[in-house]
Amino acid sequence: MKNTVSITSIGTISPLGKNSEEIWKNYISDDHLFELKKVGAQISWVGNLSEEIKKDVSSLKEKNTKYRYLDNSVLYAILAARKACDTTAINGHDTGINIGSSRGATGLFEKYHEEFLETGKSSTYSSPSTTLGNISSWVAQDLQLNGPEFSHSVTCSTGMHAILNAIAWIKSGMAKSFMAGGSEAPLTGFTLAQMNAMKIYASENIDFPCRSLDMEKSKNSMILSEGAGMVGLTSKDHSNPLAIIKGIGYANEKLKHGASLSRNGKCLQDSMKMAMGNMNKKEVDAIVMHAPGTIGGDLAEVNAVKAVFQDKFPAITSNKWKTGHSFAASGILSLEMAILMLQKQQFLPVPFSEFKHEPDKLQNILVNSVGFGGNAVSILVGRK
């Protein structure tokens, strides 16, 4: 990619934790971060945020009365954005914000809709607080930024699409830097009921309930988690960036149904090829896979990697066996995983997966994200 864009900062909150030391400690552990919890009418595996992060959310509401009426998806984004706010890159009119969510204000929407069914009336706050654009708007308010701000929803690849949008704005010269990412608070009864209705949710009480990249699994095993992730981006010279974005790719494919993805992951093949550009395939050391833990989703992505790389199969891994699927935020968490591996020069494998190959080096890592509707994003990151 000409005129490379630097990742200057990243901030996430998830079951992995809220700071890089805690997150890395959880990554190098062989334990998953799920718990069985009653959500709605049934007990399900979920990726829950720590009590410390929940206290941070409560503190936001206590310190600012305006925040009391915001959905957790917005509050999570504010916390992650504060972490990612790099003062050398974030500056007033020069910085834009693009934060997306797959589901948006699910918790508040369900609450207000239930009240409406009971009373026939709607709360004054129901419309503004459940508007998807609230996320970027409130983060801009919190950080006191005046640049362009917008939100969007592109299912599970929403966070990675935010990065694509940010790069386009930066390269156009309309913004010097950008805050991009995704936020999700999907642990509600209705959301889990939707996943169970599709028969893709984990149902077994076993040591590793999400079997991401287990190609021998006989049952779907996706698990939802909460989280948010924000990335600081700039095209300006940066003395010590976390990573360089060396290529971006995006693609979609013809739908057969609403959750469509072809058996060979055609959209993923195309997005990976676009992200690599003219780079020799042998220079890609590893891929952080989307791999949600579903039979069809994992197989399609592995088939896509085989089709693109053929005789030079890179090391592949995923974090969803450990932290779950946080929809819009998931791609940012995968990107963070790639950055940490580059920094630590340590590959993080899936302990039960058949893919045990580890790379000789970690210089360039592809990160994949794909969502309902057959859309895919691939971002190639590397060391400066």
VOPAGU-2260 file (C-alpha; in pm, 1 decimal, decimal comma):
REM VOPAGU-2260
SITE   aa  ch    i         X         Y         Z
SITE  MET   A    0       0,0       0,0       0,0
SITE  LYS   A    1     147,8     334,0    -107,7
SITE  ASN   A    2     183,9     601,7     160,4
SITE  THR   A    3     152,2     362,5     452,5
SITE  VAL   A    4     -62,9     442,9     752,6
SITE  SER   A    5      73,6     396,8    1104,9
SITE  ILE   A    6    -111,1     249,8    1399,8
SITE  THR   A    7     -10,0     487,9    1675,5
SITE  SER   A    8    -227,6     357,2    1957,5
SITE  ILE   A    9    -482,6      92,7    2041,5
SITE  GLY   A   10    -725,2      64,2    2329,3
SITE  THR   A   11    -950,0    -230,8    2404,0
SITE  ILE   A   12   -1170,0    -366,1    2677,8
SITE  SER   A   13   -1276,1    -729,6    2662,1
SITE  PRO   A   14   -1270,5   -1048,2    2871,7
SITE  LEU   A   15    -894,6   -1035,6    2812,2
SITE  GLY   A   16    -867,1    -724,2    3028,2
SITE  LYS   A   17    -806,5    -354,2    2974,3
SITE  ASN   A   18    -428,3    -303,5    2963,3
SITE  SER   A   19    -156,8    -462,5    2753,3
SITE  GLU   A   20      10,7    -641,9    3043,3
SITE  GLU   A   21    -311,3    -805,8    3159,3
SITE  ILE   A   22    -415,0    -886,7    2802,6
SITE  TRP   A   23     -81,2   -1052,0    2720,2
SITE  LYS   A   24     -87,9   -1249,4    3045,0
SITE  ASN   A   25    -428,0   -1387,3    2950,7
SITE  TYR   A   26    -313,2   -1463,1    2597,6
SITE  ILE   A   27     -17,4   -1677,1    2703,8
SITE  SER   A   28    -237,1   -1873,7    2943,9
SITE  ASP   A   29    -401,9   -2191,0    2810,9
SITE  ASP   A   30    -726,5   -2109,0    2991,5
SITE  HIS   A   31   -1035,6   -1967,3    2824,7
SITE  LEU   A   32   -1224,2   -1668,5    2965,3
SITE  PHE   A   33   -1584,2   -1791,0    2951,5
SITE  GLU   A   34   -1838,4   -1847,8    3223,9
SITE  LEU   A   35   -2180,6   -2008,3    3236,7
SITE  LYS   A   36   -2432,4   -1737,1    3311,2
SITE  LYS   A   37   -2808,6   -1697,9    3301,5
SITE  VAL   A   38   -2894,5   -1451,5    3025,5
SITE  GLY   A   39   -3261,9   -1414,2    2953,2
SITE  ALA   A   40   -3441,0   -1745,8    2994,5
SITE  GLN   A   41   -3142,3   -1979,4    2977,7
SITE  ILE   A   42   -2791,6   -2045,8    3101,3
SITE  SER   A   43   -2528,1   -1993,4    2831,9
SITE  TRP   A   44   -2154,1   -1965,3    2790,0
SITE  VAL   A   45   -2055,9   -1598,7    2763,5
SITE  GLY   A   46   -1739,3   -1391,7    2754,6
SITE  ASN   A   47   -1793,5   -1152,9    3042,1
SITE  LEU   A   48   -1606,7    -833,9    3128,9
SITE  SER   A   49   -1413,8    -827,6    3456,2
SITE  GLU   A   50   -1557,1    -670,6    3770,1
SITE  GLU   A   51   -1291,3    -399,1    3742,4
SITE  ILE   A   52   -1410,8    -298,6    3395,5
SITE  LYS   A   53   -1772,1    -306,2    3513,2
SITE  LYS   A   54   -1674,7     -67,0    3792,2
SITE  ASP   A   55   -1519,2     162,9    3532,2
SITE  VAL   A   56   -1849,8     162,1    3343,8
SITE  SER   A   57   -2041,5     243,0    3662,5
SITE  SER   A   58   -1794,3     521,5    3739,0
SITE  LEU   A   59   -1865,9     683,4    3402,1
SITE  LYS   A   60   -2235,4     703,7    3489,9
SITE  GLU   A   61   -2168,5     835,0    3838,8
SITE  LYS   A   62   -1931,9    1110,5    3728,0
SITE  ASN   A   63   -2140,7    1237,9    3436,7
SITE  THR   A   64   -2520,2    1239,7    3460,2
SITE  LYS   A   65   -2547,0    1254,1    3078,8
SITE  TYR   A   66   -2389,5     909,0    3059,4
SITE  ARG   A   67   -2662,7     747,9    3271,2
SITE  TYR   A   68   -2891,2     714,9    2970,4
SITE  LEU   A   69   -2633,3     562,6    2735,5
SITE  ASP   A   70   -2616,7     198,4    2633,9
SITE  ASN   A   71   -2319,7     -11,7    2740,0
SITE  SER   A   72   -2205,9     -28,0    2376,9
SITE  VAL   A   73   -2146,0     349,0    2393,2
SITE  LEU   A   74   -1986,6     340,7    2738,5
SITE  TYR   A   75   -1749,6      59,9    2636,5
SITE  ALA   A   76   -1644,7     266,1    2334,2
SITE  ILE   A   77   -1572,7     569,1    2553,3
SITE  LEU   A   78   -1349,7     363,5    2783,3
SITE  ALA   A   79   -1160,7     204,6    2492,9
SITE  ALA   A   80   -1120,7     538,3    2315,6
SITE  ARG   A   81    -975,1     701,2    2626,5
SITE  LYS   A   82    -714,5     423,9    2631,7
SITE  ALA   A   83    -633,2     471,6    2265,4
SITE  CYS   A   84    -614,8     850,6    2281,4
SITE  ASP   A   85    -254,1     921,3    2183,6
SITE  THR   A   86    -193,1    1293,3    2240,6
SITE  THR   A   87      71,9    1303,6    1967,7
SITE  ALA   A   88    -181,4    1191,3    1706,4
SITE  ILE   A   89    -520,1    1306,9    1834,8
SITE  ASN   A   90    -583,4    1677,4    1791,8
SITE  GLY   A   91    -910,7    1868,6    1757,6
SITE  HIS   A   92   -1022,7    1934,2    1400,5
SITE  ASP   A   93    -750,0    1712,9    1254,6
SITE  THR   A   94    -887,9    1387,4    1396,8
SITE  GLY   A   95   -1194,6    1201,5    1276,0
SITE  ILE   A   96   -1390,1     925,3    1445,7
SITE  ASN   A   97   -1551,6     620,3    1289,0
SITE  ILE   A   98   -1684,8     367,0    1538,0
SITE  GLY   A   99   -1933,9      99,1    1440,1
SITE  SER   A  100   -2148,0    -163,9    1602,4
SITE  SER   A  101   -2320,3    -470,2    1464,2
SITE  ARG   A  102   -2609,9    -457,6    1710,9
SITE  GLY   A  103   -2589,1    -111,3    1861,6
SITE  ALA   A  104   -2782,2     -29,8    2178,3
SITE  THR   A  105   -2930,9    -378,2    2214,7
SITE  GLY   A  106   -2973,0    -366,2    2591,9
SITE  LEU   A  107   -3152,7     -31,2    2595,8
SITE  PHE   A  108   -3362,2    -115,7    2292,0
SITE  GLU   A  109   -3492,3    -431,3    2459,0
SITE  LYS   A  110   -3558,2    -240,0    2781,3
SITE  TYR   A  111   -3751,8      41,8    2613,9
SITE  HIS   A  112   -3944,2    -195,9    2388,5
SITE  GLU   A  113   -4052,9    -400,7    2689,9
SITE  GLU   A  114   -4172,0     -82,0    2859,7
SITE  PHE   A  115   -4366,3      12,1    2546,7
SITE  LEU   A  116   -4539,3    -326,2    2533,8
SITE  GLU   A  117   -4639,1    -288,0    2898,6
SITE  THR   A  118   -4750,7      76,4    2895,9
SITE  GLY   A  119   -4810,6     168,4    2532,7
SITE  LYS   A  120   -4574,8     463,5    2580,2
SITE  SER   A  121   -4211,0     526,2    2497,0
SITE  SER   A  122   -3948,9     690,3    2716,0
SITE  THR   A  123   -3819,5    1034,5    2623,3
SITE  TYR   A  124   -3469,8     889,6    2595,1
SITE  SER   A  125   -3560,4     584,6    2385,9
SITE  SER   A  126   -3494,4     739,1    2044,8
SITE  PRO   A  127   -3167,7     929,5    2102,0
SITE  SER   A  128   -3016,5     659,0    2322,5
SITE  THR   A  129   -3078,0     373,7    2076,7
SITE  THR   A  130   -2951,1     555,3    1767,6
SITE  LEU   A  131   -2644,4     379,7    1624,4
SITE  GLY   A  132   -2467,4     711,2    1555,5
SITE  ASN   A  133   -2455,6     774,2    1930,0
SITE  ILE   A  134   -2129,3     581,9    1959,6
SITE  SER   A  135   -1904,1     811,4    1755,2
SITE  SER   A  136   -2090,2    1121,5    1869,5
SITE  TRP   A  137   -2044,6    1048,1    2238,2
SITE  VAL   A  138   -1680,6     947,9    2198,1
SITE  ALA   A  139   -1620,1    1277,9    2017,4
SITE  GLN   A  140   -1793,1    1458,1    2304,6
SITE  ASP   A  141   -1587,7    1272,6    2562,4
SITE  LEU   A  142   -1254,2    1336,6    2390,0
SITE  GLN   A  143   -1359,1    1688,7    2286,2
SITE  LEU   A  144   -1275,6    1628,0    1921,3
SITE  ASN   A  145   -1424,6    1835,1    1639,7
SITE  GLY   A  146   -1328,5    1633,0    1333,3
SITE  PRO   A  147   -1565,4    1427,4    1115,7
SITE  GLU   A  148   -1758,7    1164,5    1308,9
SITE  PHE   A  149   -1976,7     881,7    1182,9
SITE  SER   A  150   -2092,9     534,3    1275,4
SITE  HIS   A  151   -2192,9     234,2    1067,4
SITE  SER   A  152   -2285,3    -133,4    1084,5
SITE  VAL   A  153   -2138,4    -399,9     857,4
SITE  THR   A  154   -2216,4    -699,6    1079,6
SITE  CYS   A  155   -1913,2    -878,2    1227,9
SITE  SER   A  156   -1655,6    -695,6    1013,0
SITE  THR   A  157   -1775,7    -352,2    1128,4
SITE  GLY   A  158   -1461,9    -261,9    1326,3
SITE  MET   A  159   -1230,0    -349,9    1040,6
SITE  HIS   A  160   -1446,2    -156,2     794,6
SITE  ALA   A  161   -1401,5     144,2    1024,1
SITE  ILE   A  162   -1027,1     118,5     964,7
SITE  LEU   A  163   -1082,3     106,9     587,7
SITE  ASN   A  164   -1297,8     420,3     609,9
SITE  ALA   A  165   -1038,6     596,1     824,1
SITE  ILE   A  166    -760,2     518,4     577,8
SITE  ALA   A  167    -970,1     656,6     292,6
SITE  TRP   A  168   -1028,0     984,4     480,9
SITE  ILE   A  169    -660,5    1015,2     574,0
SITE  LYS   A  170    -538,5     948,4     221,6
SITE  SER   A  171    -787,4    1197,7      79,0
SITE  GLY   A  172    -631,5    1468,0     295,5
SITE  MET   A  173    -963,8    1539,2     467,7
SITE  ALA   A  174    -824,3    1430,4     805,9
SITE  LYS   A  175    -471,2    1395,1     941,4
SITE  SER   A  176    -554,2    1122,0    1188,9
SITE  PHE   A  177    -846,1     903,0    1285,7
SITE  MET   A  178    -988,8     701,4    1570,6
SITE  ALA   A  179   -1151,4     387,4    1429,2
SITE  GLY   A  180   -1303,3      77,8    1582,2
SITE  GLY   A  181   -1606,4    -110,3    1702,6
SITE  SER   A  182   -1804,9    -167,9    2019,7
SITE  GLU   A  183   -2053,7    -433,2    2122,7
SITE  ALA   A  184   -2267,7    -518,8    2424,9
SITE  PRO   A  185   -2460,8    -822,8    2296,4
SITE  LEU   A  186   -2516,4   -1023,4    2613,8
SITE  THR   A  187   -2893,5    -986,9    2619,7
SITE  GLY   A  188   -3164,1   -1249,2    2621,9
SITE  PHE   A  189   -3295,5   -1162,5    2276,9
SITE  THR   A  190   -2950,1   -1157,5    2114,9
SITE  LEU   A  191   -2853,8   -1497,6    2255,4
SITE  ALA   A  192   -3195,0   -1633,9    2153,6
SITE  GLN   A  193   -3119,3   -1524,0    1795,8
SITE  MET   A  194   -2786,7   -1708,3    1794,6
SITE  ASN   A  195   -2948,4   -2020,4    1940,3
SITE  ALA   A  196   -3223,8   -2002,5    1678,8
SITE  MET   A  197   -2954,6   -2019,1    1409,4
SITE  LYS   A  198   -2810,0   -2325,0    1587,5
SITE  ILE   A  199   -2459,4   -2178,0    1590,1
SITE  TYR   A  200   -2414,2   -2125,5    1964,8
SITE  ALA   A  201   -2198,3   -2339,1    2194,1
SITE  SER   A  202   -2399,2   -2594,2    2389,4
SITE  GLU   A  203   -2143,7   -2835,4    2537,1
SITE  ASN   A  204   -2003,8   -2807,2    2889,3
SITE  ILE   A  205   -1646,2   -2907,4    2804,5
SITE  ASP   A  206   -1294,7   -2782,1    2880,1
SITE  PHE   A  207   -1285,1   -2558,1    2570,9
SITE  PRO   A  208   -1646,8   -2476,9    2482,0
SITE  CYS   A  209   -1558,2   -2261,4    2179,2
SITE  ARG   A  210   -1380,3   -2489,4    1930,9
SITE  SER   A  211   -1243,9   -2223,4    1697,8
SITE  LEU   A  212   -1011,1   -2385,4    1439,1
SITE  ASP   A  213   -1094,4   -2736,2    1560,7
SITE  MET   A  214   -1163,5   -2887,6    1221,8
SITE  GLU   A  215   -1291,4   -3212,7    1372,1
SITE  LYS   A  216   -1576,8   -3058,0    1574,4
SITE  SER   A  217   -1923,0   -3197,5    1512,5
SITE  LYS   A  218   -2117,3   -2909,3    1667,5
SITE  ASN   A  219   -2117,7   -2534,5    1623,5
SITE  SER   A  220   -1951,6   -2357,9    1916,2
SITE  MET   A  221   -1970,3   -1981,3    1878,9
SITE  ILE   A  222   -1979,5   -1785,6    2207,5
SITE  LEU   A  223   -2066,4   -1417,4    2241,6
SITE  SER   A  224   -1863,5   -1171,0    2443,3
SITE  GLU   A  225   -1869,3    -801,3    2519,6
SITE  GLY   A  226   -1597,6    -560,4    2422,3
SITE  ALA   A  227   -1475,6    -253,3    2240,2
SITE  GLY   A  228   -1162,3    -167,6    2048,3
SITE  MET   A  229   -1028,4     162,4    1913,4
SITE  VAL   A  230    -725,8     221,1    1692,7
SITE  GLY   A  231    -540,4     549,8    1648,2
SITE  LEU   A  232    -425,6     597,4    1287,2
SITE  THR   A  233    -213,6     858,5    1109,7
SITE  SER   A  234     -21,5     901,6     785,3
SITE  LYS   A  235     218,6    1146,9     949,7
SITE  ASP   A  236     570,0    1031,5    1034,3
SITE  HIS   A  237     563,6     860,8    1371,0
SITE  SER   A  238     883,6     779,6    1552,9
SITE  ASN   A  239     759,2     464,5    1718,8
SITE  PRO   A  240     432,3     327,8    1575,4
SITE  LEU   A  241     282,5      11,3    1717,2
SITE  ALA   A  242     265,0    -128,8    1363,4
SITE  ILE   A  243     242,1     -25,0    1001,1
SITE  ILE   A  244     -59,6    -106,8     785,5
SITE  LYS   A  245     104,3    -248,7     474,1
SITE  GLY   A  246    -208,9    -349,2     286,1
SITE  ILE   A  247    -586,3    -350,4     300,4
SITE  GLY   A  248    -838,4    -574,0     127,1
SITE  TYR   A  249   -1213,6    -604,0     108,9
SITE  ALA   A  250   -1462,2    -814,2     -86,1
SITE  ASN   A  251   -1808,6    -964,8     -84,1
SITE  GLU   A  252   -1973,0   -1256,5    -253,4
SITE  LYS   A  253   -2312,5   -1351,9    -389,1
SITE  LEU   A  254   -2563,2   -1433,2    -116,9
SITE  LYS   A  255   -2743,1   -1764,0     -91,2
SITE  HIS   A  256   -2897,7   -1674,9     245,7
SITE  GLY   A  257   -2865,1   -1403,1     510,8
SITE  ALA   A  258   -2563,9   -1559,5     683,4
SITE  SER   A  259   -2407,2   -1664,9     356,6
SITE  LEU   A  260   -2043,8   -1759,3     312,3
SITE  SER   A  261   -1935,7   -1993,1      34,6
SITE  ARG   A  262   -1763,9   -2320,0     123,0
SITE  ASN   A  263   -1435,9   -2187,8     -19,1
SITE  GLY   A  264   -1466,9   -1841,3     135,9
SITE  LYS   A  265   -1447,8   -1656,9    -195,4
SITE  CYS   A  266   -1479,9   -1312,8     -32,7
SITE  LEU   A  267   -1193,6   -1397,4     205,5
SITE  GLN   A  268    -977,1   -1518,2     -81,3
SITE  ASP   A  269   -1030,1   -1188,8    -262,1
SITE  SER   A  270    -976,1    -968,8      44,7
SITE  MET   A  271    -651,0   -1147,1     138,1
SITE  LYS   A  272    -518,4   -1118,4    -218,3
SITE  MET   A  273    -601,2    -747,9    -227,1
SITE  ALA   A  274    -433,6    -685,9     108,4
SITE  MET   A  275    -114,0    -863,2      -1,3
SITE  GLY   A  276    -100,3    -687,1    -336,4
SITE  ASN   A  277     233,9    -765,0    -500,8
SITE  MET   A  278     388,8    -904,8    -182,6
SITE  ASN   A  279     533,5   -1254,2    -213,0
SITE  LYS   A  280     307,0   -1500,0     -28,4
SITE  LYS   A  281     611,7   -1633,4     155,5
SITE  GLU   A  282     650,2   -1298,1     330,2
SITE  VAL   A  283     321,3   -1344,7     519,1
SITE  ASP   A  284     428,8   -1512,7     840,1
SITE  ALA   A  285      93,2   -1564,8    1010,5
SITE  ILE   A  286    -280,1   -1503,8     982,9
SITE  VAL   A  287    -512,1   -1414,0    1268,2
SITE  MET   A  288    -830,1   -1581,1    1151,9
SITE  HIS   A  289   -1188,7   -1468,2    1208,4
SITE  ALA   A  290   -1278,0   -1833,8    1289,7
SITE  PRO   A  291   -1593,3   -1791,2    1503,5
SITE  GLY   A  292   -1612,8   -2156,1    1608,4
SITE  THR   A  293   -1887,3   -2256,0    1366,8
SITE  ILE   A  294   -1835,4   -2559,5    1145,5
SITE  GLY   A  295   -1911,0   -2378,2     820,8
SITE  GLY   A  296   -1739,4   -2050,0     907,1
SITE  ASP   A  297   -1411,8   -2206,8    1018,9
SITE  LEU   A  298   -1402,1   -2444,7     721,7
SITE  ALA   A  299   -1471,9   -2170,4     466,6
SITE  GLU   A  300   -1188,4   -1955,2     600,1
SITE  VAL   A  301    -937,7   -2241,0     615,4
SITE  ASN   A  302   -1033,3   -2336,1     258,4
SITE  ALA   A  303    -979,9   -1973,6     154,5
SITE  VAL   A  304    -630,9   -1970,0     306,8
SITE  LYS   A  305    -546,0   -2298,5     132,2
SITE  ALA   A  306    -668,5   -2161,3    -201,4
SITE  VAL   A  307    -460,9   -1842,7    -170,3
SITE  PHE   A  308    -139,4   -1978,5     -19,0
SITE  GLN   A  309    -138,4   -2335,2    -153,3
SITE  ASP   A  310     212,5   -2478,7     -99,9
SITE  LYS   A  311     321,7   -2200,3     139,1
SITE  PHE   A  312      69,4   -2234,9     420,9
SITE  PRO   A  313     132,9   -1968,5     688,4
SITE  ALA   A  314      86,6   -2015,1    1060,6
SITE  ILE   A  315    -277,3   -1955,5    1152,8
SITE  THR   A  316    -443,3   -1876,3    1481,2
SITE  SER   A  317    -749,9   -1712,3    1636,0
SITE  ASN   A  318    -849,4   -1565,5    1972,1
SITE  LYS   A  319   -1217,8   -1662,1    1976,0
SITE  TRP   A  320   -1153,1   -1995,1    2152,4
SITE  LYS   A  321   -1036,4   -1783,8    2445,7
SITE  THR   A  322   -1235,9   -1459,6    2442,3
SITE  GLY   A  323   -1542,9   -1527,5    2227,3
SITE  HIS   A  324   -1701,5   -1329,9    1945,8
SITE  SER   A  325   -1769,5    -962,4    2014,4
SITE  PHE   A  326   -1921,5    -889,6    1672,1
SITE  ALA   A  327   -1809,7    -538,5    1564,9
SITE  ALA   A  328   -1521,2    -528,2    1813,5
SITE  SER   A  329   -1386,1    -871,4    1719,9
SITE  GLY   A  330   -1169,6    -754,2    1429,4
SITE  ILE   A  331   -1001,8    -490,7    1646,8
SITE  LEU   A  332    -925,5    -752,2    1912,4
SITE  SER   A  333    -773,7    -971,4    1640,4
SITE  LEU   A  334    -566,9    -676,8    1519,3
SITE  GLU   A  335    -447,6    -615,5    1874,1
SITE  MET   A  336    -348,7    -982,2    1898,6
SITE  ALA   A  337    -141,1    -945,6    1581,3
SITE  ILE   A  338      28,2    -629,5    1712,4
SITE  LEU   A  339     113,8    -797,5    2042,7
SITE  MET   A  340     265,2   -1095,3    1858,7
SITE  LEU   A  341     475,5    -856,0    1649,1
SITE  GLN   A  342     591,7    -670,2    1959,1
SITE  LYS   A  343     665,9    -980,7    2166,5
SITE  GLN   A  344     789,0   -1184,1    1870,0
SITE  GLN   A  345     586,3   -1474,4    2003,3
SITE  PHE   A  346     320,2   -1668,0    1815,5
SITE  LEU   A  347      -1,9   -1751,9    2001,8
SITE  PRO   A  348    -143,5   -2085,1    1879,7
SITE  VAL   A  349    -484,9   -2240,6    1943,1
SITE  PRO   A  350    -395,3   -2522,4    2186,8
SITE  PHE   A  351    -635,5   -2787,1    2052,6
SITE  SER   A  352    -617,3   -2701,7    1681,8
SITE  GLU   A  353    -453,8   -2927,6    1425,9
SITE  PHE   A  354    -266,5   -2623,9    1292,2
SITE  LYS   A  355      47,1   -2643,4    1504,9
SITE  HIS   A  356     292,9   -2485,2    1261,0
SITE  GLU   A  357     470,4   -2184,0    1412,1
SITE  PRO   A  358     646,0   -1922,1    1197,1
SITE  ASP   A  359    1022,2   -1876,7    1189,8
SITE  LYS   A  360     972,6   -1502,8    1229,3
SITE  LEU   A  361     694,1   -1250,7    1280,1
SITE  GLN   A  362     734,5    -960,9    1041,8
SITE  ASN   A  363     404,3    -949,7     850,9
SITE  ILE   A  364      66,0   -1070,8     979,7
SITE  LEU   A  365    -267,7   -1079,9     800,9
SITE  VAL   A  366    -582,7   -1018,6    1005,7
SITE  ASN   A  367    -917,4   -1140,3     870,7
SITE  SER   A  368   -1271,3   -1038,5     952,7
SITE  VAL   A  369   -1592,3   -1154,4     786,1
SITE  GLY   A  370   -1959,4   -1104,2     860,5
SITE  PHE   A  371   -2314,9   -1195,3     771,9
SITE  GLY   A  372   -2387,3   -1093,6     415,7
SITE  GLY   A  373   -2068,0   -1245,0     274,9
SITE  ASN   A  374   -1844,8    -940,2     332,2
SITE  ALA   A  375   -1478,9    -968,5     428,0
SITE  VAL   A  376   -1193,2    -739,3     529,0
SITE  SER   A  377    -824,5    -830,2     548,3
SITE  ILE   A  378    -556,9    -599,2     688,2
SITE  LEU   A  379    -184,1    -667,6     655,9
SITE  VAL   A  380      20,2    -528,5     943,5
SITE  GLY   A  381     391,9    -539,1    1001,4
SITE  ARG   A  382     687,0    -393,4    1182,4
SITE  LYS   A  383     837,4     -63,8    1073,7
